[in-house]
Amino acid sequence: MKKIIQPVKGTREFYPYEMALRTWLYGKIRKVSESFGYQEYDGPFLESIDLYAAKSGEELVKEQSFVFPDRGGNLITLRPELTLSLARMVAQRQNELVYPLRLWSFGPFWRYEKPQKGRTREFFQWNIDLIGTATPEGDAELVAIAAKFFEIVGLTPNEVKIMVNSRALMEQKISELGIDVSEKTKVFNLIDRRDKMSKSEWEAYGRDEGFTLEQIEGFLAIIGDKELYKSSPELMRFFRALDAYGISDYVEFDGRVVRGLDYYTGIVFEARDIGENSRAILGGGRYDNLVGDVGGEPLPGIGFAMGDVVLPIVLKEFNRLPELDLQPAKVLITVFDNDSFEQSISLAVMLRKSGINALVFPDAAKLGKQFKFADRLALNFALVLGPDEIAKGQVQVKNLKDGEQISIPRDDIAAFFQKHLSA
């Protein structure tokens, strides 16, 4: 056997089922995004690495981005995320846009990560952002969109939870431990690693970062306090808004959630399934400085992103994968012999003009072979157009589900299928 050239590591191939699932997911994303009044947009697939260098953190820039020089020597990257591109796009037309700005996108992204279950180097991602308002109710709107999405794909509050925290609240509590604000990023990085390490490893990491054991114990007390949000008037307003949306069952406060990106300034959140593996499904937060950081006037924003790799795994785990119809055509037009080929093509043209998708078999094979082909593709009907049918202006219609076969005038065939295929 010849050796088949393998795909690039971490990339994906979309055979009809995988493509149908991606299309289904895109449809659900569009439905929930537009139901809240968000407009679709997109940004460039290629960006200068400088766009990410200042705000996204060293790990994303130095380890996870696909970076290469263009022919002019400039360092270019395949986009690893979209929020900074959006901030730049807003800054470029800041005085032309209508605020608050509600935008969503679904497109390809790339990160140089170790491929494993639930993680690839190439993925599609839903991005949705609300720019131009800084209210707790605006924050609640984004979380409500995430919850409504889970609802329409069939995931219940017993299967997925959105954990919410506030970086502003955490900064306040951290400062009460006597830690300077300049150290907050180190503290957030430490908190972000809590669930990825054993307690002893985590404490040792904290000591290596220069924190005392007393401070580390203080961090543990903060992130373990489930009632901490009650000390924040903004978070109390946020949770009251969620009650009004009717999706509070999907959301809970969790002080361990701080998110890894450096540009978050306020509320942060992530959704995880409540299965055995507890996978992260989506995440986001408030970023009030990004538009100003890329050259525009200061403008608040909040958004989240969801990749398309983990969600199907979660849907499968909870038996929520959709039933997908992979075949767009439901009718096969057989070819009786070479002399009748043109008649079969003409019949297909007529059906398509009437809005009915139809396949024509590519050669004059035995009818049994053509019927078997139609059956394997799960088509509903096969049409036979032999010399007798042509002479009489008739078409034989074979129902592949029950085996019934009837003769119909050629001029009535479109009306027949418009009735039976829409039923």
N, C-alpha and C positions, 0 to 999 in steps of 0.2 A: 504493500500500500504506500502511496505517496504521502509524505508528511504534510499535514495541513498547517499553514502558517497561522500561528495563534494571535488572537487580538492583543492589543497593548494592555498590560497589567492594570487592573482597576477600572477598565472601561466596560461598557455594557452593550449588549446586543438585544434589540427589540424585535423578536419574532411576533407574529400576529397577536398571540395572547398578551404578551408583555406590552405591546403597543396599544392594544385595546384597553388594558388596565390603566396605562398612562393617560390615554384619552379620557377615560371615565373619571379619573382623578382630576384632570384639568377641568372637566365639566362641572364637577362638584365645587372646585375652588372658584370657578367663575360664578357659579350660582350664588354662593354665600357672599363673595366679595361684592357682586353687583347688588345683592339684596340690601346691603348697607350703603349703597351709593358710591362705591369706589370705582375709579376708572382704570382701565388697563394701560400699561406703558411698558417700555423695556429700555435697557441701556446697552452700551457696547459690550461685546464679549471679550475684547482686549482692552487692557488699561495699563497705564504707567504704574510701575511698582511704587513710585513716589506717593501715589494717592493713598496707599495703605500704610506706608512706613511710619507716619507720625501717630496714627490713631488706632490701628487695629491690633497692635501688640507684636512682639518679636516672633512669637511662635507662628502666627499666620504668615508673616512676611518671609522669615528666614527658613522655615521648615515646611510649610503647607502649600505655598504658592508655586505654580509652574512658571518660572521666570526664565526669559531668554532675551538676548540682544537683538534688536531689529537691525536692518542693514545700515542704519545711521549710528549704531552703537548705543541706542537708548534701551534701557531695561524695560521690557514689556512682560505682562503676566496675563494668563488666562484668568478671567475674573473668579476670585474665590468667594466673593459675596457681592451684594448690590447696594447696601445702604450708603456707602461713601460715593458711589456713582450717582445715586439719587440726590444726595446732598449737593454735589457739584452741579447736576442738572437743574436743581431748584435755584442755586446761586446764579447760574447763567441767565435765567429768565425770571428772576425774583419779582420784578415789578410788573410782569405780564400775567402772573398766575393768580388764581382766585383761592383765597384762604378761608377756612382751613382746607388744605389740599388732601384729597383722599385718593391714593394710588395703589394698584396691585400689579404683580407681574408673575409669570411662570416661565422659567427658561433654564438653560444649561449653565452649570458651574463646574469648577475643577479645583480639587485640593489634593496635594501630594501627601496622602495618608496611607497607612498600612491597610490594604484591603482585607476585610473580614465581613462576617455576616452583619448586615445593617450599615456597612460603611464601604463606599467605593471612592475612586478618585474622580469619577465623572458622575454627575447627578443632576437632576432637575430640582428646582426649588421654587416654592411659593414665597413671595415677598409682599408684604402689605404694610402700608405706612399712612399715618395721619400727621400732617405737618401744619403748624400754624396755631396750635392751641396747647396749653399746658395744664389743663384742668384734670382733676381726678376722674371726672366723667368721661373725658377723652381717653384716658388710660383704660377705663372700664370698657369702652367701646371696642378697643382692640382685643381685649381678653374675651369679650362676648362673641366676637367674630370667630375666634378660635374654638370656643365652646359650641357655637352653632354649627361649625364645620364638623366637629366630632358627632354632633347630634344627627346631621344629615347623612353621614357615612355609617351610622348605626352603632357607634361606640357610646356606651352609657357612662354615667358618673362612677359606676362601680368598676369600670374597666380602664378609665383614663382620668387623670387629675391634672389640673393646671396649678402649679405651685407659684405663689407670688411673694415677692419681697420688695423692699425699698432701699436703694443704696443711700439715699439721703438719711433715712432712719438709721441705717447701719453706721454711717459716718458719725452721726450724733452719739450713738451708743459706744462706738469705738473711742471717740474723743473723751468720753466720760471715764475711760480706763487709763487716761493719761497718755494716749498715743497721739503723736503729731499727725496733722492732716496729710503731710507729705508721705507718710507711711501707709496710707489707706490702700494703695494698690497692692502692696505686699500682704496686707491683711486680707483683702478680697481674694488674692491668689491662694492664700492659705485656706480660707474658708471653702473656696471652690474645690480644693483637693480633699476635703474631709471625707467624702464618701468613696474616694478612690484609694484610701490608705487605711491601714489598721490604726487604732488610737495611738499606739506607741510610735509607729512610723510617723504619724502626723505630728505628734508632739515634738519628735526629734527634728522634723523638718522646720517646725516653728522656731525651735531653739537655734537652728542653723541660720534662720532668717533674722535673728537678733532679738527675738521676743523672750520675755521672762516666762517661767512656768505659771506665775500668777496671771499674767496677761493672757496666756493661752487658755487657762481655765476660765478666764473672763469671756473669751471668744466663745467657748463651749456653752457657757451659760446664756449668752445672747442668742446664739443660733438654735438653742434648745427651747427657748421661751415661745410657746405657741400663742400666747396672748400679747406678744410684744406690739403687734400692730395697733392695739387699742390706745397706745400712747401717741399715735400719729393721727391728727385730725384729717390729713389728706387721705390716709388709708381707710379711715372710717367712712369718708365720703365715697371712696372707691367701692367699698364693699356694699354700701347702700345702693349705689348705682347698679351693681351686679344683681342685687335683689330685684330691682325694677326690671332688669332684662329677663329675669326668671331662670337664670343659669347658675345660681350660687352653688348648686350641688357639684358642679364641675371644678370649683375653685377652692383653694385653701391657702392660708398663710404658711410660709416656710422660710425661716431665717437662714437656711443653708444655701438658698438660691441667690447667687450674686452675679452670675454670668461672666464669661472669660474676657469679653472684648473691653478695651479700655475706654470706649467712648460713652458708656452708659452713665447717666447722671441721676436718675430717679428710680421709678418702679422698674423692676425686672421680673421676668416670669419664664417658666418653662413647663411644658406638658410632658408627662410620662405615663406609660401604661402601668396598671397595677398587677401585671402578670408576674411570673416568677423572675424574669430578667429585668423588669423595670427599665425599659428603654426610653431615652429622650426622643420625643417626637417633634417638638418645635420649641422655639425659644425666642425671646426678644426683650425689649425694654425701651425706656425713655432716653433720648439723646438730645439734649438741648443746646449743644455747642457745635454740632457738626457743620451746619450750613455756614456759620461764621468761620469755622476752621478752614473751610475750603475756599474762602474769599468772599462770601456773601455777607449780608447783614444778619445778626443773630436771629434765629428762628427756632422755636421748639419743635420737637418731633418725637414720635413713638412708633414702633413697628415690630414685626416679628417675621421670622422665616421658618419654613418647614421643607425639608428635603423629601424626595419621593421614594427613598429607599427603605426607611424604617416602617412607614405606615402600612404598606402591604404585609409586612411581617406581623405587625400587631393585628391587623384585620384577620389574617389567617389564624393566628393564635386564638382569637375569640370567635372564629367561624363567622366572620362578617364580610368575607370577600364577595364581591358581586357576581351574579351570573352574567357573563358577557357573551354577546352575539358577535362572533368573529366574522361572519360572512355577510357582506353588504347586499349581495344578490340572493334572491330566493327562487329564481327561475333559470333553468338550463334549457337552452334551445339546442336540440340535437341536430346532427348533420346526417341525413339519411344516406346520401351518396354525393360524389363530387359534382354531379349535375345540378343538385339542389342547394349547393353551398350558398349561392347568392340569395336564394329565397330565405334561408335561415338568417343570413346577415340582415336582410331587409326587414324581417320580422323583429329582430333585436332592435334595429333602429327605431321602428314604430313604437315598441314598448318603452324604450328609453325616453322618447319624446313625450310619452304619457307619464313620465316620472317613475317608471318601474325599472329597477336594476336587473339586468339580464346578462347571463354568460352564454357565449356560443362555443360549443366544443371545437377544438382546433383542427380536427380531421374527421374523415368519414369512417370512423371505426364502427365495430359492431354495436348495436343499440344496447346490448347487455353491458358492455364496457362503459358506455356513456352513462347509463343509469347508475352503475356502481360508483362512478366518479361523482355524480350528483349526490348520491347517498352519503359518501364519505365527507363531502363538504356540508352536509346537513341542509341541503336545499329542499324546498317544499315541493316544487313542481319540475317536471321535465316535459318539454314540448316536442312532438314528432311531426315533421313536415315532409312526408314522402310524396311520391308522384300522384297517388290517389288523392291525398289531401290538397295538394297544389291544384289539381284539376278541378276539384269541387269548391275551392276557396275555403277549406276547413283546416283546423289544427287539432291534432290529438293532444289532450292534456292529461298527463299521468300524475296523479297525486302520490308522491313518494312516501307519505306518512301512512296512508291506508291502502295503497295499491289501486285505488279506483281510477278508471280511465274513461274520459268522455270526449266527444267531438264537439267543437265550438266553431262557429263561423269566424274566419280570420278577422273580420272587421269588428267583432265583439270581444276579441281576446283582451284588449286593454281594459275595457270596462269590467270584465270578469276578474282580472287580477287586482284592479283597484278596489273591488269589493272584498275579495277573499284574503288579500294580503294586509288589508287594514283592519280586518276583523280580529 
